[in-house]
Amino acid sequence: TVLLIEDDPLLRSAVRSWMIKMGFEVLEADNSDTAIEMFEAHRQTIDFVIQDLVLPGERNGVELLQELLARRADLPVIIASGAIDDDGADQLYAMGAKAYLSKPYKMEQLMALLEAME
């Protein structure tokens, strides 16, 4: 099960469709507030998170990452964003993110990350 946190409806729909075809159950959130609600409702069944950094809601993407990892330290989080550089990605890794995908990305890149995380 993946928690997909993405505010762009077209990208969210494309990733959701692809993930379902690959056999994943997909939970969706389009803002940080909904993401926390979905996480709390499905905390034990979520295998990993794909999270954008630029999100509407009470928390920004960095704060959301910190909160998710504070609630479940072993949670694999993939950050997918076009808003940061390599130094920013390094900071996300230091905070506990497992991987970073620079937008736009191909589904093959996402699948390679998922396979590497298994």
PyMOL commands that set and color helices and strands:
alter all, ss='L'
color gray80, all
select helices_A, chain A and resi 9-21+32-41+61-71+86-95+107-117
alter helices_A, ss='H'
color red, helices_A
select strands_A, chain A and resi 2-5+26-29+48-51+77-81+99-102
alter strands_A, ss='S'
color yellow, strands_A
deselect
rebuild
show_as cartoon
